[in-house]
Amino acid sequence: MRSGQNRTAWGRVFLALIGVILLSEAGFSEERHENCPFCTAASQTLRQELQSMDAIAIGRLETDGRKDIDGQAEFKIEKVLSGENLLKVDQAIQATYFGPGRSAKKFLLMGVDPRDLVWSSPLPLTADGEKYIEKIRSLPDNPVERLAFYQQYFEHADSMLARDCYDEFALAPYSDVVLLKDKMDREQLLKWVQDPSKSPDRKRLYYTMLGICGKPEDAKTFESLITSPNPEARAGLDALLAAYLTIKGESGLKLIEDRFFHDKETQYADIYSAVMALRFHGTEINQLPKESITKTMHHLLDRPELADLVIPDLARWGDWSQLDRLTEMFEKANDENSWVKVPVINYLRACPLPEAKEKLAKLEKLDPAAIKRAKTFFPIPTPAAPKKNDSSYIPPKAQKERALVVDRYRKDIRLASLDSYAFLPRQFARNSELSVANTEFTPIASVRLGEDLNLWAPMTVVVIATVMLGLVMWTIATSGGSRLNPLPVSRRI
């Protein structure tokens, strides 16, 4: 019984470590998205893969009597698409293949290294898949024409084609997707977002497109989905809310406030989706006034346990109206919301008003450890002034010019540090029932590296995480882990 409890405890620690590691990579930039803001590509697209290959061909599997193949297999080339100087029709090649030993399908064969071609795993093709491969190799460079081609395959029966076209949109700059507006099928997109069988990632893309091509009357459809008691109807909620605000405009903010920020029964994931939708409008399309967005975000400050979701945005957009409120929040922070301290500190550090420095000095006396953590993970370097007899001495005029650059640099670091504090550790802790009452997870900001930045903290996190992961694996292996694998020892990998 005790060994089982130990494994559970280790599992909780492991989940918390994952949260820390993920956060260490999480930085939020002021810049606009370079791709679809609510979509995530699973891998390279076929077009990208084909562009990186030295030889491309279509061939068939040569049967050799084996029922199933899990290693090297022979394929005969039927058509050479690229690398004619390296391949020829009817040539036999060897490639690693896992599947039935007999197949009527054709396969996409891709090889690199002209000196001695190395083949990737053959990809089985349907008849439509074979045509698709040939078409994407001749697509125009114009992004609108290229995306117009891909949107024909959104819900294709061949899952490989459907996934590939989704990935193309996920990787496309949002500005390119906007240019596709006149070629979008709004009626079809509306049907897909109301279909409960569609996955959340697909719906996010379709909502993003509807935010571009939708009409005012679509707002009612979106409202019914937002307020639906069925979680499946609200799949892809962040993109749904963003599209709703795009169509409804500033008047749609009231629904966000009432439904997600005032209702204490709203789930944390839904609240976070609402914040992401507001952030999209504040950083991506600038359709809503920043003052209206920040005013809506102020409502979350009434709930200190959630305030860290919006404090970075208030600072980024220069809303310094909450200085007193956030200072009081720091002073009253308890075990239920101690993580709010670091975002408050960074808000004060970014604020240019004189009273911010006074409040920061006051808070440092109350909790010097919290101030130290914030400065350790989000340092703002202050270069020492060289003496006149030093070789690095800079004349007064040049010093003034340099000061302007340094000020901009410090501002960049302050703003970059603000958004690096995210919600993941708290979520991981809640899911794993691990208390973080007295713990403040603070990630590494994605800032420009300067010679004065403290890199020991992130290195320490990585080392500790690696050691703990090794301990978890060792514990599982020595505590009855063999019961998880019914295979004989000789067949284990």
Buried (B, 14 or more C-beta within 10 A) or exposed (E): EEEEEEBEEBBBBBBBBBBBBBBBEBBBEEEEBEBBBBBEBEEBBBBBBBEEBBBBBBBBBEBEEEEEBEEEBBBBBBBBBBBEEBBEEEEEBEBBBEBEBEBEBBBBBBBBEEEEBEBBEBBBBBEBBBEBBEEBBEBEEEBBEBBBBBBEBBBBEBEBBBBBBBBBBBBBBBEBBBBBEEEBBBEEBBEBBBEEEBEBBBBBBBBBBBBBBBEEEBBEBBBEBBEEEEEEBBBBBBBBBBBBBBBBBBEBBEBBBEBBBEEEEEEBEBBBBBBBBBBBBBBBBEBBEBEBBBBBBBBBBEBBBBBBBBBBBBBBBEBBEBBEEBBBBBBEBEEEBBBBBBBBBBBBBBBEEEEBEEBBEEBBEEBEEBBEBBBEBBBBBEEEEEEEEEEEEBEEEEEEEEEEEBEEBBEBBBBBBBBBBBBBBBBBBEEBEBEBEEBBBBBBBBBEEEEEBBEEBBEEBEEEBEEBBEEBEEBBEEBEEEEEEEEEEEEEE
